[in-house]
Amino acid sequence: MDVNEEKRRLRRRIRTELRALPPSAFLSAGQAVLPHLVPLLDDAAVSSGPRLTVAYFASLPTEISTVPLDLLLLERGVRRLLPRVVGMDLAFHVVDPELRLTQLARDRLGIPTPDAESTEVPLTEADLILAPGLAFDDGGVRLGQGGGFYDRTLQRLRTGAEAPQVIGLCLDLQRLQGIPSTALDQRVNGVCSPDRGVELVRPA
């Protein structure tokens, strides 16, 4: 079996497990990771400019909820960056500081998204990146949804100056011992989940 077929089978398995969970499980998980994320935010703030900038994501129904995270970032006055899908790429835009994640307009996929007129900034301006994924392994390998959006984004980010730290956010069931990968798969620097907390891995 080739790597791509292994990935497809693993995606099907993880999606089946996630769909079997009640919606409340994703919100509870999003709340449970906050104590683990606060030290990361504090560390990033030490080396940030005048205002901490965090890139994150608007969660899908079967992803760990980022609504609690969004409220935490708002309370701390963090400059928030969310992605817009532009063709086959992701463009990160500043979220209006007056709006919560749940108040943003939704794109064609139903994902809360910053307005097209909002300010687009290079991802290099982020002090910390919190990334989604279907699964992550102990070596930092990330299994995405299959579109390659984050792999392309992170690959471009890492071709220039020192890149921000990338931490994957997920439920504990999405943390695996090993995930099949290729040279095109971009690893994360660490993974955060409710029970296991934040575990850093070898540099991506």
N, C-alpha and C positions, 0 to 999 in steps of 0.2 A: 504494500500500500504506500503511495507517495505521500509527501508531506501535506499537499493541498487536500487530499481526500481525508487524511487524518484530522486536519483542521475542520473540515466540513462535518465529520462525525462528532467531533468534540463540541462544535457549536450547537448541533442538534441536541446533544445530551444536556448541555448547560441550559439552553433555552427551555427545554422540557422541565427541568428542575425549577427554574425561576418561575415559569408560568404556574406551577403547582402551589406557589406561595400566595398567601392572602396579601392584598395591597398594603395592609398595615405593616407588614414585615419590612417593606422597603423604607417607609417613613421612620419606623423604629430604628432601623439600621443607620439611617442618616443622622438621627439624633445621637445614637450611641458612639459614633466616630468623632464627635465634636471634641471630647476631652483629649483624644489622641492628636487632633489637628492643631489645637491651640499652641503646643510647644513648637510645631513647625512654623506656624504663623509668627510666633515670637522670634524665632531664630532668623526667619527671612526679614523681619522688620529691622533687625540690627544692622544688616548690610544694605537695606533698601535706601532709596533716596528720601526726599521729604515725605513721601506717601507710599505705603506698601501697595503693590500691584499684584493681584492674584488672578490667574486664568483658570477657569473651571468649566463646568458644563451644565446644561439644563437636562436633568435626568429624564429618561424614558420611563414608562410605567413599570417595566421590569428591571430597572436599575436602582441602585441605592439612591435614595432621595437626596437631592442637593438643596431642597428648600430650607432645611435647618441650617446648612452651611451658608446659604445666601443671607439669612437673617443675621448670623454671626458676623459675616463680613460687613454687612451694613452697620451693625452696632459698633464695630471697630473702625469705621470710616475708611475701609479699604477700597482702593480703586479696583472695580470688578471688570474683568474681561470675559466675554462669552463669544463663542464662534457663530459665524454665519456661513452657510454652505454657499460657495460661489463656484459653479461649475463642478469640477472634481477636487476643489480645494476648500480649505477652511480659512476664513478671514476673521480675526479677532477684533471685536469692537468694545468700546467702553459702554458699560451699562449706566443709564441715567441714574444718578444717586438718589433721585426722588422715587424710584420705582423698585418694587420687589420683583423677584424672579417670576412670581405667579401673576404679576400684572403686565408682563410683556406680551406683545402680539405673538401669535404662533405662526410658524412657517408652514409650507405645504405638507410637511410630515407631522405637524401637530406639536412641534418643539418650540418652547418659548425662545424668542430670538430678538436681539437688539434691532432697533430700527435701522434701515439701510442708510439713513442720513446721520446716524451716530458716528462718532470718531473711530476710525480704524487705526490700530496701532500695531507695530511689529511685535511679534511674540517675544522678542528679545527684551522688551520692556517689562515683562513679567518677572517678579521676584520668585514666584513659585507657580508651578503648573500642576493642577489636579486633573487627572485624565480618567476617562471611562474605559471600560473593557469588559468583554464577556468573561474573561478569566486571566489570571496572572499566576506565574509560577515563582518558585523560590529564587530563581536566578534573574528575575526581572523580565522574563519573556511575557509579552502581552498578546492575548488573543482578542482581536477586534471583531466587529460585526461582519467584516468581509469587504468593506468598501475601500479600505486603505487610506482613509482621510487622515487619521492621526499618524500613521506611518510616514506618509509624505510630508506632513507638517513638521514632525519631529526631525526627519532627515534633513530638511532644509534648515531648520533651526540650528542643528548641530554642525553645519558646515562652516559657520563663522566663528565669532568670538565665543567665550565661555558661555554655555547655555544654562538656563535656569534648571533647578532641580525639578524632575517630573515624578510625581507620586500617583500611583493608581489607586482609585477608590472602588471598593466592591464589598459584597457580602462575604462572609467567611467561606461559604460553599464554593465561591468562585476562586479560591486560592488553592492551587494545585501543586503537586511536587514537580511535574514536568509538563511542558507544552511543546509540541513539534514546531520548529521554526526554520526560517531561511535567513539569508543575509539581509533581505529587505525588511525584516521585522525589527522595529525599533523597540529597544528595551526601556523600561522605566528604572528610575533610581531607587524606588522603594514602593511598598504597597501598604495600604491602610484599610483595615476592616474592623468591625465592632469588637470581636473577642481577641483577636491577635494583635490589635493595635497597629502601630507603624513599625515595619521592618525594612531597613535599608538593605540594598543589595549592592553588588559590585557596580562600579560606574558604568552607565549605559554608553 
